[in-house]
Amino acid sequence: MPDTTTDIVIVGAGIGGLAAAATLRARGMRVTVLEQADRLGEIGAGLQIGPNASRVLYRLGLSDGLAGCALHAQESVRRRWSTGEILTKTTLGAGATAKFGAPYLHLHRADLHKLLLDAATAPAGAGEPVRVEVASHVTGIDDSDPTRPAVLTHDGRTFPGDVIIGADGINSRIRRASGGPTAIVDSGDMAYRTLIPADRAREDEATRWLFDWPAANFWLGDNRHVVVYPVRDMQYVNVVAVVPITDQVRSTAKAEVPAEEMRQHYEGWDPRLTRLLGYSDDRVMAWALNYQEPFTPWSTGHVALLGDACHSMLPYFSQGASQAIEDAAVIAEELAKAERGLQSIPSALSAYTERRAERAAAVQRGAVGNRALFHLPDGPEQRRRDERFREHHKESDISFDWIYAGTPLDDETPLVTAG
């Protein structure tokens, strides 16, 4: 009897690629993931996962793993740069879980990456374990057979599949190979990212309050802002400090720089914040913040894009990873219909675009709008913004409720039983 299992080749083993791999595996498909790095593992620091994405993680049976590494965020607070005065706050916690069916999470990126990798590759579990090939530098696609395209790597290997998914980031080779847009927008910003050990900050009365409960605190100021929240069972404080980009980081995309460079940008800000920044390691990473303008379609024939490859966005909604996880859930639903013979693979990938592209584009545009809103200098516009915040107006044209409700799924039942 012929094997009718759908073969999927995913390029990129980041959060989005592994979320897709685990979800497609759970639906019975055969998956190979190609990763250009020599070994698997995520760098970076903290990560915020909205209810729109955490519900997908729980459907994958990751509740036990998340309980061991994720904090349930209780609120998100906007503060004035100079004094730390609260301008507005969004209540999360149990209320968000009740409203959206899943919690808002704070965790370390590497912890989520490991959970997804295990879900994809563990011998036990639904479906065939995902095959992961590291040191696989993708050079293009051979589409001489359009129903069975193949990914080509620098060392001459060929990976054919019924579907190719490009989850390979903002500079996606799969997007380029399939004729997608290549223009990247330089936002003019960069982000310093660092983890500060809690024992340093807990000993200081000025910063001890950050451990009262899990919350994201945003200090907003002229042309820059800072986001701070605890991770890893309150053992670290994650810091993301956004400032105008330097020539060094613009040319290299990321660089390790002296922490003093970061601290100088926030001289004169809320003393509690500057005390916290003083506890960082001597070196921090700085990352360019770039994005693409929204575009469609996200697929052509049997090739599709996912995550930053099709909707790279600025971090001013903290939704980059969450939107990629939503992509994974939806593309798996549509490809499952194709495997059951309810539609063709090209139709399934087109339906995926139709369900996801407009929502992701709204978040992309909203994030660009928040960049301007967060970075207002002191003056009339800033005072009007702060007054609107105090009156609990929406930050942008789209609401958090709309984002956190997520893309409607065909079936909300668990794909994998936890335990």
Secondary structure as the mmCIF struct_conf table of DSSP 4:
data_model
#
loop_
_struct_conf.conf_type_id
_struct_conf.id
_struct_conf.beg_label_comp_id
_struct_conf.beg_label_asym_id
_struct_conf.beg_label_seq_id
_struct_conf.end_label_comp_id
_struct_conf.end_label_asym_id
_struct_conf.end_label_seq_id
HELX_LH_PP_P HELX_LH_PP_P1 THR A 5 THR A 6
STRN STRN1 ASP A 7 VAL A 11
BEND BEND1 GLY A 14 GLY A 14
HELX_RH_AL_P HELX_RH_AL_P1 ILE A 15 ALA A 26
TURN_TY1_P TURN_TY1_P1 ARG A 27 GLY A 28
STRN STRN2 ARG A 30 LEU A 34
BEND BEND2 GLN A 36 ARG A 39
BEND BEND3 GLY A 44 GLY A 44
STRN STRN3 GLY A 46 ILE A 49
HELX_RH_AL_P HELX_RH_AL_P2 PRO A 51 ARG A 59
TURN_TY1_P TURN_TY1_P2 LEU A 60 GLY A 61
HELX_RH_AL_P HELX_RH_AL_P3 SER A 63 CYS A 69
STRN STRN4 LEU A 71 HIS A 72
STRN STRN5 GLU A 75 ARG A 80
TURN_TY1_P TURN_TY1_P3 TRP A 81 THR A 83
STRN STRN6 ILE A 86 THR A 91
HELX_RH_AL_P HELX_RH_AL_P4 GLY A 93 PHE A 100
BEND BEND4 GLY A 101 ALA A 102
STRN STRN7 LEU A 105 HIS A 108
HELX_RH_AL_P HELX_RH_AL_P5 ARG A 109 THR A 121
BEND BEND5 PRO A 123 GLU A 128
HELX_LH_PP_P HELX_LH_PP_P2 PRO A 129 VAL A 130
STRN STRN8 ARG A 131 GLU A 133
BEND BEND6 ALA A 135 ALA A 135
STRN STRN9 VAL A 138 ASP A 142
BEND BEND7 SER A 144 ASP A 145
TURN_TY1_P TURN_TY1_P4 PRO A 146 THR A 147
BEND BEND8 ARG A 148 ARG A 148
STRN STRN10 ALA A 150 THR A 153
TURN_TY1_P TURN_TY1_P5 HIS A 154 ASP A 155
BEND BEND9 GLY A 156 GLY A 156
STRN STRN11 THR A 158 PRO A 160
BEND BEND10 ASP A 162 ASP A 162
STRN STRN12 VAL A 163 GLY A 166
TURN_TY1_P TURN_TY1_P6 ILE A 170 ASN A 171
HELX_RH_AL_P HELX_RH_AL_P6 ARG A 173 ALA A 177
TURN_TY1_P TURN_TY1_P7 SER A 178 GLY A 179
STRN STRN13 VAL A 185 PRO A 197
HELX_RH_AL_P HELX_RH_AL_P7 ALA A 198 ARG A 202
TURN_TY1_P TURN_TY1_P8 GLU A 203 GLU A 203
TURN_TY1_P TURN_TY1_P9 GLU A 205 THR A 207
HELX_RH_3T_P HELX_RH_3T_P1 ARG A 208 PHE A 211
BEND BEND11 ASP A 212 TRP A 213
STRN STRN14 ALA A 215 GLY A 221
TURN_TY1_P TURN_TY1_P10 ASP A 222 ASN A 223
STRN STRN15 ARG A 224 VAL A 231
TURN_TY1_P TURN_TY1_P11 ARG A 232 GLN A 235
STRN STRN16 TYR A 236 PRO A 244
HELX_LH_PP_P HELX_LH_PP_P3 ILE A 245 THR A 246
HELX_RH_AL_P HELX_RH_AL_P8 ASP A 247 THR A 252
BEND BEND12 ALA A 253 ALA A 253
STRN STRN17 LYS A 254 PRO A 258
HELX_RH_AL_P HELX_RH_AL_P9 ALA A 259 GLN A 264
TURN_TY1_P TURN_TY1_P12 HIS A 265 GLY A 268
BEND BEND13 TRP A 269 TRP A 269
HELX_RH_AL_P HELX_RH_AL_P10 PRO A 271 LEU A 277
TURN_TY1_P TURN_TY1_P13 GLY A 278 TYR A 279
BEND BEND14 SER A 280 SER A 280
BEND BEND15 ASP A 282 ASP A 282
STRN STRN18 ARG A 283 TYR A 291
BEND BEND16 THR A 296 THR A 296
BEND BEND17 TRP A 298 TRP A 298
STRN STRN19 SER A 299 THR A 300
TURN_TY1_P TURN_TY1_P14 GLY A 301 HIS A 302
STRN STRN20 VAL A 303 LEU A 305
TURN_TY1_P TURN_TY1_P15 GLY A 307 GLY A 307
HELX_RH_AL_P HELX_RH_AL_P11 ASP A 308 HIS A 311
HELX_RH_3T_P HELX_RH_3T_P2 PRO A 315 PHE A 317
BEND BEND18 SER A 318 SER A 318
HELX_RH_AL_P HELX_RH_AL_P12 GLY A 320 GLU A 339
TURN_TY1_P TURN_TY1_P16 ARG A 340 GLY A 341
BEND BEND19 LEU A 342 GLN A 343
HELX_RH_AL_P HELX_RH_AL_P13 ILE A 345 PHE A 374
TURN_TY1_P TURN_TY1_P17 HIS A 375 HIS A 375
HELX_LH_PP_P HELX_LH_PP_P4 LEU A 376 PRO A 377
TURN_TY1_P TURN_TY1_P18 ASP A 378 GLY A 379
HELX_RH_AL_P HELX_RH_AL_P14 PRO A 380 ARG A 390
TURN_TY1_P TURN_TY1_P19 GLU A 391 HIS A 392
BEND BEND20 GLU A 395 ILE A 398
HELX_RH_AL_P HELX_RH_AL_P15 PHE A 400 ALA A 405
BEND BEND21 THR A 407 THR A 407
HELX_LH_PP_P HELX_LH_PP_P5 PRO A 408 LEU A 409
BEND BEND22 ASP A 410 ASP A 410
BEND BEND23 THR A 413 THR A 413
BEND BEND24 LEU A 415 VAL A 416
#
